[in-house]
């Protein structure tokens, strides 16, 4: 009977093999459908390509693996929960995230609050967390009105900061 060490080694090998098969199929179909050989060259440098869903701070994979998404990338890309992401892990160990399947979104206006070192935007009583990197980039302060991006269905604990709302900017409110 295999011990835990053997089991973990086998699981890692199976995960790597599965990732390689997924990568090979994507490269094949990208090349087959587009005919672009540079797609193959760019992706063959990658060690692993993993897909998952953004949860507000991390990319969550189907097998429950969690990969932290850099706040600067999430802020710049205005990622919101439900967005599909692709993570490429290069041979040198670098992580490259790319948004591949954005969810339907809407923009709303709310007021920024700071609660226990976390930033929250209150939109008509519904509170959304926002990333600190977004708040500092826009130099927003508690009390500022912010335009934020949320999933169209509104069912989220997180929002992405679009900008500081200007006076007279009348976007729909929840």
Chimera marker file (.cmm) of the C-alpha trace (Angstrom):
<marker_set name="trace">
<marker id="1" x="0.000" y="0.000" z="0.000" r="1" g="1" b="0" radius="0.5"/>
<marker id="2" x="1.301" y="3.461" z="-0.924" r="1" g="1" b="0" radius="0.5"/>
<marker id="3" x="2.154" y="5.839" z="1.899" r="1" g="1" b="0" radius="0.5"/>
<marker id="4" x="1.034" y="9.503" z="2.039" r="1" g="1" b="0" radius="0.5"/>
<marker id="5" x="4.265" y="10.709" z="0.420" r="1" g="1" b="0" radius="0.5"/>
<marker id="6" x="3.747" y="8.425" z="-2.584" r="1" g="1" b="0" radius="0.5"/>
<marker id="7" x="0.101" y="9.482" z="-2.809" r="1" g="1" b="0" radius="0.5"/>
<marker id="8" x="1.025" y="13.196" z="-2.803" r="1" g="1" b="0" radius="0.5"/>
<marker id="9" x="3.740" y="12.664" z="-5.418" r="1" g="1" b="0" radius="0.5"/>
<marker id="10" x="1.312" y="10.765" z="-7.650" r="1" g="1" b="0" radius="0.5"/>
<marker id="11" x="-1.362" y="13.459" z="-7.203" r="1" g="1" b="0" radius="0.5"/>
<marker id="12" x="1.144" y="16.184" z="-8.182" r="1" g="1" b="0" radius="0.5"/>
<marker id="13" x="2.162" y="14.232" z="-11.276" r="1" g="1" b="0" radius="0.5"/>
<marker id="14" x="-1.470" y="13.699" z="-12.278" r="1" g="1" b="0" radius="0.5"/>
<marker id="15" x="-2.230" y="17.427" z="-11.777" r="1" g="1" b="0" radius="0.5"/>
<marker id="16" x="0.776" y="18.365" z="-13.915" r="1" g="1" b="0" radius="0.5"/>
<marker id="17" x="-0.236" y="15.882" z="-16.615" r="1" g="1" b="0" radius="0.5"/>
<marker id="18" x="-3.791" y="17.238" z="-16.628" r="1" g="1" b="0" radius="0.5"/>
<marker id="19" x="-2.521" y="20.823" z="-16.889" r="1" g="1" b="0" radius="0.5"/>
<marker id="20" x="-0.236" y="19.790" z="-19.792" r="1" g="1" b="0" radius="0.5"/>
<marker id="21" x="-3.131" y="18.130" z="-21.636" r="1" g="1" b="0" radius="0.5"/>
<marker id="22" x="-5.306" y="21.224" z="-21.177" r="1" g="1" b="0" radius="0.5"/>
<marker id="23" x="-2.461" y="23.426" z="-22.413" r="1" g="1" b="0" radius="0.5"/>
<marker id="24" x="-1.781" y="21.164" z="-25.422" r="1" g="1" b="0" radius="0.5"/>
<marker id="25" x="-5.470" y="21.144" z="-26.427" r="1" g="1" b="0" radius="0.5"/>
<marker id="26" x="-5.676" y="24.932" z="-26.129" r="1" g="1" b="0" radius="0.5"/>
<marker id="27" x="-2.520" y="25.419" z="-28.190" r="1" g="1" b="0" radius="0.5"/>
<marker id="28" x="-3.749" y="22.945" z="-30.814" r="1" g="1" b="0" radius="0.5"/>
<marker id="29" x="-7.212" y="24.490" z="-31.131" r="1" g="1" b="0" radius="0.5"/>
<marker id="30" x="-5.910" y="28.069" z="-31.038" r="1" g="1" b="0" radius="0.5"/>
<marker id="31" x="-3.538" y="27.217" z="-33.860" r="1" g="1" b="0" radius="0.5"/>
<marker id="32" x="-6.156" y="25.194" z="-35.750" r="1" g="1" b="0" radius="0.5"/>
<marker id="33" x="-8.811" y="27.909" z="-35.478" r="1" g="1" b="0" radius="0.5"/>
<marker id="34" x="-6.611" y="30.982" z="-35.995" r="1" g="1" b="0" radius="0.5"/>
<marker id="35" x="-3.647" y="29.605" z="-37.897" r="1" g="1" b="0" radius="0.5"/>
<marker id="36" x="-1.372" y="31.806" z="-35.810" r="1" g="1" b="0" radius="0.5"/>
<marker id="37" x="1.921" y="30.067" z="-35.150" r="1" g="1" b="0" radius="0.5"/>
<marker id="38" x="2.988" y="32.785" z="-32.700" r="1" g="1" b="0" radius="0.5"/>
<marker id="39" x="0.212" y="31.601" z="-30.370" r="1" g="1" b="0" radius="0.5"/>
<marker id="40" x="1.973" y="28.258" z="-30.110" r="1" g="1" b="0" radius="0.5"/>
<marker id="41" x="5.364" y="29.854" z="-29.576" r="1" g="1" b="0" radius="0.5"/>
<marker id="42" x="4.127" y="32.153" z="-26.838" r="1" g="1" b="0" radius="0.5"/>
<marker id="43" x="2.190" y="29.491" z="-24.989" r="1" g="1" b="0" radius="0.5"/>
<marker id="44" x="4.767" y="26.728" z="-25.306" r="1" g="1" b="0" radius="0.5"/>
<marker id="45" x="7.076" y="28.778" z="-23.067" r="1" g="1" b="0" radius="0.5"/>
<marker id="46" x="4.526" y="28.417" z="-20.292" r="1" g="1" b="0" radius="0.5"/>
<marker id="47" x="4.945" y="25.721" z="-17.689" r="1" g="1" b="0" radius="0.5"/>
<marker id="48" x="1.260" y="25.670" z="-16.697" r="1" g="1" b="0" radius="0.5"/>
<marker id="49" x="-1.929" y="27.334" z="-17.796" r="1" g="1" b="0" radius="0.5"/>
<marker id="50" x="-4.668" y="27.282" z="-15.201" r="1" g="1" b="0" radius="0.5"/>
<marker id="51" x="-8.160" y="28.754" z="-15.386" r="1" g="1" b="0" radius="0.5"/>
<marker id="52" x="-10.394" y="29.877" z="-12.571" r="1" g="1" b="0" radius="0.5"/>
<marker id="53" x="-12.886" y="32.435" z="-11.315" r="1" g="1" b="0" radius="0.5"/>
<marker id="54" x="-12.062" y="35.701" z="-9.558" r="1" g="1" b="0" radius="0.5"/>
<marker id="55" x="-13.660" y="35.989" z="-6.097" r="1" g="1" b="0" radius="0.5"/>
<marker id="56" x="-12.700" y="39.588" z="-5.279" r="1" g="1" b="0" radius="0.5"/>
<marker id="57" x="-9.136" y="38.849" z="-4.184" r="1" g="1" b="0" radius="0.5"/>
<marker id="58" x="-8.131" y="35.441" z="-5.556" r="1" g="1" b="0" radius="0.5"/>
<marker id="59" x="-8.544" y="33.124" z="-8.519" r="1" g="1" b="0" radius="0.5"/>
<marker id="60" x="-10.374" y="29.972" z="-7.419" r="1" g="1" b="0" radius="0.5"/>
<marker id="61" x="-9.965" y="26.860" z="-9.572" r="1" g="1" b="0" radius="0.5"/>
<marker id="62" x="-12.442" y="24.009" z="-10.028" r="1" g="1" b="0" radius="0.5"/>
<marker id="63" x="-10.322" y="21.822" z="-7.758" r="1" g="1" b="0" radius="0.5"/>
<marker id="64" x="-10.408" y="24.514" z="-5.019" r="1" g="1" b="0" radius="0.5"/>
<marker id="65" x="-6.799" y="25.621" z="-5.561" r="1" g="1" b="0" radius="0.5"/>
<marker id="66" x="-6.458" y="29.320" z="-4.702" r="1" g="1" b="0" radius="0.5"/>
<marker id="67" x="-4.100" y="31.769" z="-6.420" r="1" g="1" b="0" radius="0.5"/>
<marker id="68" x="-3.843" y="35.324" z="-5.028" r="1" g="1" b="0" radius="0.5"/>
<marker id="69" x="-4.330" y="37.926" z="-7.764" r="1" g="1" b="0" radius="0.5"/>
<marker id="70" x="-2.072" y="40.984" z="-7.415" r="1" g="1" b="0" radius="0.5"/>
<marker id="71" x="-4.186" y="43.941" z="-6.300" r="1" g="1" b="0" radius="0.5"/>
<marker id="72" x="-2.602" y="46.231" z="-8.889" r="1" g="1" b="0" radius="0.5"/>
<marker id="73" x="-3.653" y="43.902" z="-11.728" r="1" g="1" b="0" radius="0.5"/>
<marker id="74" x="-7.162" y="43.392" z="-10.298" r="1" g="1" b="0" radius="0.5"/>
<marker id="75" x="-7.569" y="47.158" z="-9.854" r="1" g="1" b="0" radius="0.5"/>
<marker id="76" x="-6.201" y="48.110" z="-13.266" r="1" g="1" b="0" radius="0.5"/>
<marker id="77" x="-8.328" y="45.456" z="-15.000" r="1" g="1" b="0" radius="0.5"/>
<marker id="78" x="-11.403" y="46.316" z="-12.892" r="1" g="1" b="0" radius="0.5"/>
<marker id="79" x="-11.937" y="42.652" z="-12.053" r="1" g="1" b="0" radius="0.5"/>
<marker id="80" x="-15.154" y="41.742" z="-10.268" r="1" g="1" b="0" radius="0.5"/>
<marker id="81" x="-16.317" y="38.457" z="-8.748" r="1" g="1" b="0" radius="0.5"/>
<marker id="82" x="-17.310" y="35.939" z="-11.376" r="1" g="1" b="0" radius="0.5"/>
<marker id="83" x="-14.770" y="37.091" z="-13.978" r="1" g="1" b="0" radius="0.5"/>
<marker id="84" x="-12.971" y="34.187" z="-15.605" r="1" g="1" b="0" radius="0.5"/>
<marker id="85" x="-9.187" y="34.316" z="-15.388" r="1" g="1" b="0" radius="0.5"/>
<marker id="86" x="-6.311" y="32.445" z="-16.931" r="1" g="1" b="0" radius="0.5"/>
<marker id="87" x="-3.068" y="32.071" z="-15.003" r="1" g="1" b="0" radius="0.5"/>
<marker id="88" x="0.095" y="31.272" z="-16.907" r="1" g="1" b="0" radius="0.5"/>
<marker id="89" x="2.961" y="30.044" z="-14.766" r="1" g="1" b="0" radius="0.5"/>
<marker id="90" x="6.127" y="30.527" z="-16.803" r="1" g="1" b="0" radius="0.5"/>
<marker id="91" x="9.264" y="28.407" z="-16.643" r="1" g="1" b="0" radius="0.5"/>
<marker id="92" x="10.915" y="30.990" z="-14.367" r="1" g="1" b="0" radius="0.5"/>
<marker id="93" x="7.978" y="30.771" z="-11.923" r="1" g="1" b="0" radius="0.5"/>
<marker id="94" x="6.360" y="34.090" z="-12.848" r="1" g="1" b="0" radius="0.5"/>
<marker id="95" x="2.584" y="34.342" z="-12.613" r="1" g="1" b="0" radius="0.5"/>
<marker id="96" x="0.791" y="36.076" z="-15.483" r="1" g="1" b="0" radius="0.5"/>
<marker id="97" x="-2.948" y="36.612" z="-15.043" r="1" g="1" b="0" radius="0.5"/>
<marker id="98" x="-5.318" y="37.466" z="-17.875" r="1" g="1" b="0" radius="0.5"/>
<marker id="99" x="-9.034" y="38.142" z="-17.795" r="1" g="1" b="0" radius="0.5"/>
<marker id="100" x="-10.683" y="35.775" z="-20.272" r="1" g="1" b="0" radius="0.5"/>
<marker id="101" x="-14.408" y="35.786" z="-19.447" r="1" g="1" b="0" radius="0.5"/>
<marker id="102" x="-15.830" y="38.958" z="-17.897" r="1" g="1" b="0" radius="0.5"/>
<marker id="103" x="-19.259" y="38.718" z="-16.279" r="1" g="1" b="0" radius="0.5"/>
<marker id="104" x="-22.014" y="41.180" z="-17.155" r="1" g="1" b="0" radius="0.5"/>
<marker id="105" x="-21.486" y="44.367" z="-15.157" r="1" g="1" b="0" radius="0.5"/>
<marker id="106" x="-23.062" y="47.646" z="-14.254" r="1" g="1" b="0" radius="0.5"/>
<marker id="107" x="-21.768" y="50.879" z="-12.769" r="1" g="1" b="0" radius="0.5"/>
<marker id="108" x="-23.219" y="52.350" z="-9.611" r="1" g="1" b="0" radius="0.5"/>
<marker id="109" x="-22.285" y="55.210" z="-7.274" r="1" g="1" b="0" radius="0.5"/>
<marker id="110" x="-21.690" y="54.869" z="-3.566" r="1" g="1" b="0" radius="0.5"/>
<marker id="111" x="-19.860" y="56.418" z="-0.647" r="1" g="1" b="0" radius="0.5"/>
<marker id="112" x="-16.455" y="55.196" z="0.500" r="1" g="1" b="0" radius="0.5"/>
<marker id="113" x="-15.912" y="54.117" z="4.112" r="1" g="1" b="0" radius="0.5"/>
<marker id="114" x="-12.899" y="52.674" z="5.915" r="1" g="1" b="0" radius="0.5"/>
<marker id="115" x="-13.751" y="49.949" z="8.406" r="1" g="1" b="0" radius="0.5"/>
<marker id="116" x="-10.946" y="48.176" z="10.299" r="1" g="1" b="0" radius="0.5"/>
<marker id="117" x="-8.333" y="48.903" z="7.596" r="1" g="1" b="0" radius="0.5"/>
<marker id="118" x="-10.677" y="47.685" z="4.848" r="1" g="1" b="0" radius="0.5"/>
<marker id="119" x="-12.424" y="49.868" z="2.296" r="1" g="1" b="0" radius="0.5"/>
<marker id="120" x="-16.154" y="49.574" z="1.679" r="1" g="1" b="0" radius="0.5"/>
<marker id="121" x="-18.438" y="51.417" z="-0.736" r="1" g="1" b="0" radius="0.5"/>
<marker id="122" x="-22.043" y="51.815" z="0.410" r="1" g="1" b="0" radius="0.5"/>
<marker id="123" x="-24.455" y="51.867" z="-2.541" r="1" g="1" b="0" radius="0.5"/>
<marker id="124" x="-27.955" y="52.572" z="-1.232" r="1" g="1" b="0" radius="0.5"/>
<marker id="125" x="-27.386" y="50.353" z="1.811" r="1" g="1" b="0" radius="0.5"/>
<marker id="126" x="-25.599" y="47.525" z="-0.057" r="1" g="1" b="0" radius="0.5"/>
<marker id="127" x="-21.948" y="47.385" z="1.002" r="1" g="1" b="0" radius="0.5"/>
<marker id="128" x="-19.192" y="46.297" z="-1.376" r="1" g="1" b="0" radius="0.5"/>
<marker id="129" x="-15.565" y="45.778" z="-0.420" r="1" g="1" b="0" radius="0.5"/>
<marker id="130" x="-13.015" y="47.405" z="-2.729" r="1" g="1" b="0" radius="0.5"/>
<marker id="131" x="-9.299" y="46.774" z="-3.028" r="1" g="1" b="0" radius="0.5"/>
<marker id="132" x="-6.959" y="49.087" z="-1.156" r="1" g="1" b="0" radius="0.5"/>
<marker id="133" x="-4.820" y="49.421" z="-4.314" r="1" g="1" b="0" radius="0.5"/>
<marker id="134" x="-7.806" y="50.962" z="-6.139" r="1" g="1" b="0" radius="0.5"/>
<marker id="135" x="-8.530" y="53.421" z="-3.353" r="1" g="1" b="0" radius="0.5"/>
<marker id="136" x="-4.911" y="54.564" z="-3.130" r="1" g="1" b="0" radius="0.5"/>
<marker id="137" x="-4.546" y="54.796" z="-6.934" r="1" g="1" b="0" radius="0.5"/>
<marker id="138" x="-7.480" y="57.212" z="-7.159" r="1" g="1" b="0" radius="0.5"/>
<marker id="139" x="-6.374" y="58.954" z="-3.933" r="1" g="1" b="0" radius="0.5"/>
<marker id="140" x="-9.898" y="58.464" z="-2.628" r="1" g="1" b="0" radius="0.5"/>
<marker id="141" x="-10.733" y="59.298" z="0.962" r="1" g="1" b="0" radius="0.5"/>
<marker id="142" x="-13.573" y="58.105" z="3.191" r="1" g="1" b="0" radius="0.5"/>
<marker id="143" x="-16.644" y="60.159" z="2.350" r="1" g="1" b="0" radius="0.5"/>
<marker id="144" x="-15.820" y="60.411" z="-1.384" r="1" g="1" b="0" radius="0.5"/>
<marker id="145" x="-18.463" y="59.279" z="-3.837" r="1" g="1" b="0" radius="0.5"/>
<marker id="146" x="-17.070" y="56.536" z="-6.057" r="1" g="1" b="0" radius="0.5"/>
<marker id="147" x="-18.297" y="55.014" z="-9.261" r="1" g="1" b="0" radius="0.5"/>
<marker id="148" x="-17.852" y="51.262" z="-8.879" r="1" g="1" b="0" radius="0.5"/>
<marker id="149" x="-18.368" y="48.290" z="-11.172" r="1" g="1" b="0" radius="0.5"/>
<marker id="150" x="-20.410" y="45.377" z="-9.826" r="1" g="1" b="0" radius="0.5"/>
<marker id="151" x="-21.873" y="42.207" z="-11.349" r="1" g="1" b="0" radius="0.5"/>
<marker id="152" x="-25.104" y="43.011" z="-13.174" r="1" g="1" b="0" radius="0.5"/>
<marker id="153" x="-27.089" y="40.815" z="-10.790" r="1" g="1" b="0" radius="0.5"/>
<marker id="154" x="-25.643" y="42.760" z="-7.825" r="1" g="1" b="0" radius="0.5"/>
<marker id="155" x="-24.934" y="39.557" z="-5.893" r="1" g="1" b="0" radius="0.5"/>
<marker id="156" x="-21.400" y="40.203" z="-4.756" r="1" g="1" b="0" radius="0.5"/>
<marker id="157" x="-19.445" y="41.297" z="-1.727" r="1" g="1" b="0" radius="0.5"/>
<marker id="158" x="-16.858" y="43.052" z="-3.921" r="1" g="1" b="0" radius="0.5"/>
<marker id="159" x="-16.776" y="45.881" z="-6.450" r="1" g="1" b="0" radius="0.5"/>
<marker id="160" x="-14.091" y="47.396" z="-8.664" r="1" g="1" b="0" radius="0.5"/>
<marker id="161" x="-13.431" y="51.126" z="-8.457" r="1" g="1" b="0" radius="0.5"/>
<marker id="162" x="-14.100" y="52.862" z="-11.770" r="1" g="1" b="0" radius="0.5"/>
<marker id="163" x="-13.348" y="56.402" z="-10.619" r="1" g="1" b="0" radius="0.5"/>
<marker id="164" x="-14.187" y="59.124" z="-8.135" r="1" g="1" b="0" radius="0.5"/>
<marker id="165" x="-17.699" y="60.240" z="-9.094" r="1" g="1" b="0" radius="0.5"/>
<marker id="166" x="-17.948" y="63.770" z="-10.430" r="1" g="1" b="0" radius="0.5"/>
<marker id="167" x="-20.697" y="66.156" z="-9.380" r="1" g="1" b="0" radius="0.5"/>
<marker id="168" x="-23.705" y="65.798" z="-11.640" r="1" g="1" b="0" radius="0.5"/>
<marker id="169" x="-22.712" y="62.323" z="-12.836" r="1" g="1" b="0" radius="0.5"/>
<marker id="170" x="-26.053" y="60.533" z="-12.721" r="1" g="1" b="0" radius="0.5"/>
<marker id="171" x="-25.571" y="56.774" z="-13.052" r="1" g="1" b="0" radius="0.5"/>
<marker id="172" x="-28.217" y="54.306" z="-12.039" r="1" g="1" b="0" radius="0.5"/>
<marker id="173" x="-28.228" y="53.433" z="-8.362" r="1" g="1" b="0" radius="0.5"/>
<marker id="174" x="-29.192" y="50.044" z="-7.008" r="1" g="1" b="0" radius="0.5"/>
<link id1="1" id2="2" r="1" g="1" b="0" radius="0.2"/>
<link id1="2" id2="3" r="1" g="1" b="0" radius="0.2"/>
<link id1="3" id2="4" r="1" g="1" b="0" radius="0.2"/>
<link id1="4" id2="5" r="1" g="1" b="0" radius="0.2"/>
<link id1="5" id2="6" r="1" g="1" b="0" radius="0.2"/>
<link id1="6" id2="7" r="1" g="1" b="0" radius="0.2"/>
<link id1="7" id2="8" r="1" g="1" b="0" radius="0.2"/>
<link id1="8" id2="9" r="1" g="1" b="0" radius="0.2"/>
<link id1="9" id2="10" r="1" g="1" b="0" radius="0.2"/>
<link id1="10" id2="11" r="1" g="1" b="0" radius="0.2"/>
<link id1="11" id2="12" r="1" g="1" b="0" radius="0.2"/>
<link id1="12" id2="13" r="1" g="1" b="0" radius="0.2"/>
<link id1="13" id2="14" r="1" g="1" b="0" radius="0.2"/>
<link id1="14" id2="15" r="1" g="1" b="0" radius="0.2"/>
<link id1="15" id2="16" r="1" g="1" b="0" radius="0.2"/>
<link id1="16" id2="17" r="1" g="1" b="0" radius="0.2"/>
<link id1="17" id2="18" r="1" g="1" b="0" radius="0.2"/>
<link id1="18" id2="19" r="1" g="1" b="0" radius="0.2"/>
<link id1="19" id2="20" r="1" g="1" b="0" radius="0.2"/>
<link id1="20" id2="21" r="1" g="1" b="0" radius="0.2"/>
<link id1="21" id2="22" r="1" g="1" b="0" radius="0.2"/>
<link id1="22" id2="23" r="1" g="1" b="0" radius="0.2"/>
<link id1="23" id2="24" r="1" g="1" b="0" radius="0.2"/>
<link id1="24" id2="25" r="1" g="1" b="0" radius="0.2"/>
<link id1="25" id2="26" r="1" g="1" b="0" radius="0.2"/>
<link id1="26" id2="27" r="1" g="1" b="0" radius="0.2"/>
<link id1="27" id2="28" r="1" g="1" b="0" radius="0.2"/>
<link id1="28" id2="29" r="1" g="1" b="0" radius="0.2"/>
<link id1="29" id2="30" r="1" g="1" b="0" radius="0.2"/>
<link id1="30" id2="31" r="1" g="1" b="0" radius="0.2"/>
<link id1="31" id2="32" r="1" g="1" b="0" radius="0.2"/>
<link id1="32" id2="33" r="1" g="1" b="0" radius="0.2"/>
<link id1="33" id2="34" r="1" g="1" b="0" radius="0.2"/>
<link id1="34" id2="35" r="1" g="1" b="0" radius="0.2"/>
<link id1="35" id2="36" r="1" g="1" b="0" radius="0.2"/>
<link id1="36" id2="37" r="1" g="1" b="0" radius="0.2"/>
<link id1="37" id2="38" r="1" g="1" b="0" radius="0.2"/>
<link id1="38" id2="39" r="1" g="1" b="0" radius="0.2"/>
<link id1="39" id2="40" r="1" g="1" b="0" radius="0.2"/>
<link id1="40" id2="41" r="1" g="1" b="0" radius="0.2"/>
<link id1="41" id2="42" r="1" g="1" b="0" radius="0.2"/>
<link id1="42" id2="43" r="1" g="1" b="0" radius="0.2"/>
<link id1="43" id2="44" r="1" g="1" b="0" radius="0.2"/>
<link id1="44" id2="45" r="1" g="1" b="0" radius="0.2"/>
<link id1="45" id2="46" r="1" g="1" b="0" radius="0.2"/>
<link id1="46" id2="47" r="1" g="1" b="0" radius="0.2"/>
<link id1="47" id2="48" r="1" g="1" b="0" radius="0.2"/>
<link id1="48" id2="49" r="1" g="1" b="0" radius="0.2"/>
<link id1="49" id2="50" r="1" g="1" b="0" radius="0.2"/>
<link id1="50" id2="51" r="1" g="1" b="0" radius="0.2"/>
<link id1="51" id2="52" r="1" g="1" b="0" radius="0.2"/>
<link id1="52" id2="53" r="1" g="1" b="0" radius="0.2"/>
<link id1="53" id2="54" r="1" g="1" b="0" radius="0.2"/>
<link id1="54" id2="55" r="1" g="1" b="0" radius="0.2"/>
<link id1="55" id2="56" r="1" g="1" b="0" radius="0.2"/>
<link id1="56" id2="57" r="1" g="1" b="0" radius="0.2"/>
<link id1="57" id2="58" r="1" g="1" b="0" radius="0.2"/>
<link id1="58" id2="59" r="1" g="1" b="0" radius="0.2"/>
<link id1="59" id2="60" r="1" g="1" b="0" radius="0.2"/>
<link id1="60" id2="61" r="1" g="1" b="0" radius="0.2"/>
<link id1="61" id2="62" r="1" g="1" b="0" radius="0.2"/>
<link id1="62" id2="63" r="1" g="1" b="0" radius="0.2"/>
<link id1="63" id2="64" r="1" g="1" b="0" radius="0.2"/>
<link id1="64" id2="65" r="1" g="1" b="0" radius="0.2"/>
<link id1="65" id2="66" r="1" g="1" b="0" radius="0.2"/>
<link id1="66" id2="67" r="1" g="1" b="0" radius="0.2"/>
<link id1="67" id2="68" r="1" g="1" b="0" radius="0.2"/>
<link id1="68" id2="69" r="1" g="1" b="0" radius="0.2"/>
<link id1="69" id2="70" r="1" g="1" b="0" radius="0.2"/>
<link id1="70" id2="71" r="1" g="1" b="0" radius="0.2"/>
<link id1="71" id2="72" r="1" g="1" b="0" radius="0.2"/>
<link id1="72" id2="73" r="1" g="1" b="0" radius="0.2"/>
<link id1="73" id2="74" r="1" g="1" b="0" radius="0.2"/>
<link id1="74" id2="75" r="1" g="1" b="0" radius="0.2"/>
<link id1="75" id2="76" r="1" g="1" b="0" radius="0.2"/>
<link id1="76" id2="77" r="1" g="1" b="0" radius="0.2"/>
<link id1="77" id2="78" r="1" g="1" b="0" radius="0.2"/>
<link id1="78" id2="79" r="1" g="1" b="0" radius="0.2"/>
<link id1="79" id2="80" r="1" g="1" b="0" radius="0.2"/>
<link id1="80" id2="81" r="1" g="1" b="0" radius="0.2"/>
<link id1="81" id2="82" r="1" g="1" b="0" radius="0.2"/>
<link id1="82" id2="83" r="1" g="1" b="0" radius="0.2"/>
<link id1="83" id2="84" r="1" g="1" b="0" radius="0.2"/>
<link id1="84" id2="85" r="1" g="1" b="0" radius="0.2"/>
<link id1="85" id2="86" r="1" g="1" b="0" radius="0.2"/>
<link id1="86" id2="87" r="1" g="1" b="0" radius="0.2"/>
<link id1="87" id2="88" r="1" g="1" b="0" radius="0.2"/>
<link id1="88" id2="89" r="1" g="1" b="0" radius="0.2"/>
<link id1="89" id2="90" r="1" g="1" b="0" radius="0.2"/>
<link id1="90" id2="91" r="1" g="1" b="0" radius="0.2"/>
<link id1="91" id2="92" r="1" g="1" b="0" radius="0.2"/>
<link id1="92" id2="93" r="1" g="1" b="0" radius="0.2"/>
<link id1="93" id2="94" r="1" g="1" b="0" radius="0.2"/>
<link id1="94" id2="95" r="1" g="1" b="0" radius="0.2"/>
<link id1="95" id2="96" r="1" g="1" b="0" radius="0.2"/>
<link id1="96" id2="97" r="1" g="1" b="0" radius="0.2"/>
<link id1="97" id2="98" r="1" g="1" b="0" radius="0.2"/>
<link id1="98" id2="99" r="1" g="1" b="0" radius="0.2"/>
<link id1="99" id2="100" r="1" g="1" b="0" radius="0.2"/>
<link id1="100" id2="101" r="1" g="1" b="0" radius="0.2"/>
<link id1="101" id2="102" r="1" g="1" b="0" radius="0.2"/>
<link id1="102" id2="103" r="1" g="1" b="0" radius="0.2"/>
<link id1="103" id2="104" r="1" g="1" b="0" radius="0.2"/>
<link id1="104" id2="105" r="1" g="1" b="0" radius="0.2"/>
<link id1="105" id2="106" r="1" g="1" b="0" radius="0.2"/>
<link id1="106" id2="107" r="1" g="1" b="0" radius="0.2"/>
<link id1="107" id2="108" r="1" g="1" b="0" radius="0.2"/>
<link id1="108" id2="109" r="1" g="1" b="0" radius="0.2"/>
<link id1="109" id2="110" r="1" g="1" b="0" radius="0.2"/>
<link id1="110" id2="111" r="1" g="1" b="0" radius="0.2"/>
<link id1="111" id2="112" r="1" g="1" b="0" radius="0.2"/>
<link id1="112" id2="113" r="1" g="1" b="0" radius="0.2"/>
<link id1="113" id2="114" r="1" g="1" b="0" radius="0.2"/>
<link id1="114" id2="115" r="1" g="1" b="0" radius="0.2"/>
<link id1="115" id2="116" r="1" g="1" b="0" radius="0.2"/>
<link id1="116" id2="117" r="1" g="1" b="0" radius="0.2"/>
<link id1="117" id2="118" r="1" g="1" b="0" radius="0.2"/>
<link id1="118" id2="119" r="1" g="1" b="0" radius="0.2"/>
<link id1="119" id2="120" r="1" g="1" b="0" radius="0.2"/>
<link id1="120" id2="121" r="1" g="1" b="0" radius="0.2"/>
<link id1="121" id2="122" r="1" g="1" b="0" radius="0.2"/>
<link id1="122" id2="123" r="1" g="1" b="0" radius="0.2"/>
<link id1="123" id2="124" r="1" g="1" b="0" radius="0.2"/>
<link id1="124" id2="125" r="1" g="1" b="0" radius="0.2"/>
<link id1="125" id2="126" r="1" g="1" b="0" radius="0.2"/>
<link id1="126" id2="127" r="1" g="1" b="0" radius="0.2"/>
<link id1="127" id2="128" r="1" g="1" b="0" radius="0.2"/>
<link id1="128" id2="129" r="1" g="1" b="0" radius="0.2"/>
<link id1="129" id2="130" r="1" g="1" b="0" radius="0.2"/>
<link id1="130" id2="131" r="1" g="1" b="0" radius="0.2"/>
<link id1="131" id2="132" r="1" g="1" b="0" radius="0.2"/>
<link id1="132" id2="133" r="1" g="1" b="0" radius="0.2"/>
<link id1="133" id2="134" r="1" g="1" b="0" radius="0.2"/>
<link id1="134" id2="135" r="1" g="1" b="0" radius="0.2"/>
<link id1="135" id2="136" r="1" g="1" b="0" radius="0.2"/>
<link id1="136" id2="137" r="1" g="1" b="0" radius="0.2"/>
<link id1="137" id2="138" r="1" g="1" b="0" radius="0.2"/>
<link id1="138" id2="139" r="1" g="1" b="0" radius="0.2"/>
<link id1="139" id2="140" r="1" g="1" b="0" radius="0.2"/>
<link id1="140" id2="141" r="1" g="1" b="0" radius="0.2"/>
<link id1="141" id2="142" r="1" g="1" b="0" radius="0.2"/>
<link id1="142" id2="143" r="1" g="1" b="0" radius="0.2"/>
<link id1="143" id2="144" r="1" g="1" b="0" radius="0.2"/>
<link id1="144" id2="145" r="1" g="1" b="0" radius="0.2"/>
<link id1="145" id2="146" r="1" g="1" b="0" radius="0.2"/>
<link id1="146" id2="147" r="1" g="1" b="0" radius="0.2"/>
<link id1="147" id2="148" r="1" g="1" b="0" radius="0.2"/>
<link id1="148" id2="149" r="1" g="1" b="0" radius="0.2"/>
<link id1="149" id2="150" r="1" g="1" b="0" radius="0.2"/>
<link id1="150" id2="151" r="1" g="1" b="0" radius="0.2"/>
<link id1="151" id2="152" r="1" g="1" b="0" radius="0.2"/>
<link id1="152" id2="153" r="1" g="1" b="0" radius="0.2"/>
<link id1="153" id2="154" r="1" g="1" b="0" radius="0.2"/>
<link id1="154" id2="155" r="1" g="1" b="0" radius="0.2"/>
<link id1="155" id2="156" r="1" g="1" b="0" radius="0.2"/>
<link id1="156" id2="157" r="1" g="1" b="0" radius="0.2"/>
<link id1="157" id2="158" r="1" g="1" b="0" radius="0.2"/>
<link id1="158" id2="159" r="1" g="1" b="0" radius="0.2"/>
<link id1="159" id2="160" r="1" g="1" b="0" radius="0.2"/>
<link id1="160" id2="161" r="1" g="1" b="0" radius="0.2"/>
<link id1="161" id2="162" r="1" g="1" b="0" radius="0.2"/>
<link id1="162" id2="163" r="1" g="1" b="0" radius="0.2"/>
<link id1="163" id2="164" r="1" g="1" b="0" radius="0.2"/>
<link id1="164" id2="165" r="1" g="1" b="0" radius="0.2"/>
<link id1="165" id2="166" r="1" g="1" b="0" radius="0.2"/>
<link id1="166" id2="167" r="1" g="1" b="0" radius="0.2"/>
<link id1="167" id2="168" r="1" g="1" b="0" radius="0.2"/>
<link id1="168" id2="169" r="1" g="1" b="0" radius="0.2"/>
<link id1="169" id2="170" r="1" g="1" b="0" radius="0.2"/>
<link id1="170" id2="171" r="1" g="1" b="0" radius="0.2"/>
<link id1="171" id2="172" r="1" g="1" b="0" radius="0.2"/>
<link id1="172" id2="173" r="1" g="1" b="0" radius="0.2"/>
<link id1="173" id2="174" r="1" g="1" b="0" radius="0.2"/>
</marker_set>
